[in-house]
Amino acid sequence: MTYNLLKGKKGIIFGALNEQSIAWKVAERAVEEGAEIVLTNTAMSIRLGSIDELAAKCNAPIIEADATSVEDLERLVDKTMEHFGGQFDFVLHSIGMSPNVRKGRPYQDLNYDFLSKTLDISAVSFHKLLQVLYAKNAVKEWGSVVALTYMAAQRTFVGYGDMADAKALLESIARSFGAIYGRDHKVRINTVSQSPTETTAGKGVKGMGGMLEFADSMSPLGNALAEDCANYVVTLFSDLTRKVTMQNLYHDGGFSSMGLSESVYHAFLNGSNSDE
Ligand SMILES: NC(=O)c1ccc[n+]([C@@H]2O[C@H](COP(=O)([O-])OP(=O)(O)OC[C@H]3O[C@@H](n4cnc5c(N)ncnc54)[C@H](O)[C@@H]3O)[C@@H](O)[C@H]2O)c1
């Protein structure tokens, strides 16, 4: 079902690598809801992924940018403003990568060069993006910027390693910049804390299969899928959420408010051979 929620709105979507990407689903839904979009990713991801297919489907240009490079971000924002003929309405930051997690370095044995990269790619890139958008006054009043995050910023999850620290920083940047951008230009900034989702980045986390199953068994509504996330993000880009800013919004089927569900309780008892 479509509601024309984004009719006449324009925006940039970072992070669509392939059909599994959450950003891919957001791009599709945004266009279905009437938006015009620009797609962006790194040169390598554009080459190795299938973003061309998405661009054709969404009638969107692809502008290459490494989100850790301020120069690239400036070029991206300039070109996007040229393409749209001025300011735009929304931006999705859907970027995450940890070399420590990828190479299986446990949290008690981090490589610090890798940690710097994790933080730069997964969190500081959000500050760089916001700083460029703000300096160029690129986002319209009542515009909306959303970044995707995970609950490991608040609670510890096995296998998530230094990405937990990156997500904590990302969420903090959304609050700190949200205060300034809201005050000066009425632009809102939020993070959406999504359920574990089967994507390329998701699969990089060791034990992802078990994590997905555990989260699903804990959540009264079950895990939120990438498609569900896209629906939620579209509402945050729309005019229906104009006064929502500086929030970390859980989109996880209820997981974040659960302590113990019946199914996890019974699975634990069965696994441990204890009597009830
Ligand atoms: N998959 C999950 O379980 C899950 C859960 C919660 C939050 N998230 C978050 O959702 C976001 C999107 O991830 P996804 O799961 O769709 O995986 P994905 O692998 O499809 O997307 C990650 C994207 O980050 C991009 N990227 C990496 N380095 C970059 C750089 N330097 N500059 C620009 N882009 C860069 C990649 O090219 C890729 O498109 C991430 O922030 C991730 O942490 C994912």
The ligand as a Gaussian input file, in Angstrom:
#p B3LYP/6-31G(d) Opt

LIG

0 1
 N       22.040000      -5.996000       9.564000
 C       21.797000      -5.821000      10.847000
 O       21.628000      -6.775000      11.619000
 C       21.674000      -4.418000      11.392000
 C       20.991000      -4.206000      12.615000
 C       20.935000      -2.905000      13.113000
 C       21.533000      -1.850000      12.435000
 N       22.179000      -2.106000      11.242000
 C       22.836000      -0.996000      10.564000
 O       22.224000      -0.757000       9.316000
 C       23.157000      -0.069000       8.488000
 C       23.180000      -0.708000       7.116000
 O       23.704000      -2.009000       7.148000
 P       23.058000      -3.256000       6.403000
 O       22.737000      -4.248000       7.455000
 O       22.006000      -2.828000       5.460000
 O       24.322000      -3.866000       5.625000
 P       24.986000      -3.542000       4.191000
 O       26.280000      -4.286000       4.218000
 O       24.040000      -3.856000       3.110000
 O       25.254000      -1.973000       4.233000
 C       26.400000      -1.369000       4.795000
 C       26.806000      -0.275000       3.822000
 O       27.855000       0.531000       4.336000
 C       28.580000       0.965000       3.201000
 N       29.877000       1.530000       3.564000
 C       30.914000       0.909000       4.184000
 N       31.961000       1.752000       4.281000
 C       31.562000       2.935000       3.725000
 C       32.193000       4.176000       3.534000
 N       33.460000       4.413000       3.943000
 N       31.507000       5.166000       2.906000
 C       30.242000       4.974000       2.480000
 N       29.583000       3.801000       2.647000
 C       30.249000       2.798000       3.259000
 C       28.720000      -0.315000       2.397000
 O       29.163000      -0.068000       1.071000
 C       27.316000      -0.856000       2.474000
 O       26.527000      -0.383000       1.408000
 C       24.509000      -0.105000       9.213000
 O       24.682000       1.106000       9.922000
 C       24.297000      -1.244000      10.192000
 O       25.148000      -1.169000      11.318000
 C       22.249000      -3.357000      10.706000

